[in-house]
């Protein structure tokens, strides 16, 4: 199961707030309000359940974004990639120093392909638009260009390798 221990906490809270705002027109108020508390409740339940559900010890969310509420201009892409690389260095450094055995890096990737931009115009899904794809493109470029060699003690694995 995907880790419910999202770090840093403020990123998790920001994500839930933005999600709730983006869904205001499409989700009834009562269900939207549940989004606010569900993450904390499920975290407590899974972490304290006697039959521990296997999942990574933490889920790093700093690399996610920028929030898909902004237009991304070509000249700002190096700034965003540099910011993401700093976030990745912080994550890997913190993970190496932690007692956790497994961590998940939250990624939502898309490669920049002009044909996908045209397809975007036909999508009728709340929150999925040009801004969403711009944000995913920066995530893809950042993760593709990151120097993982600086962290030889970190081993990338598949979900099935979690014990």
Secondary structure, 3 states (H helix, E strand, C coil): CCCCCEECHHHHHHHHHHHHHHCCCCCCHHHHHHHHHHHHHHHHHHHHCCCCCCCCCEEECCCCCCCCCCCCCHHHHHHHHHHHHHHHHHHHHHHHHCCCCCEEECCCCCCCCHHHHHHHCCCCCCCCCHHHHHHHHHHHHHHHHCCHHHCCCCCCCCHHHCC
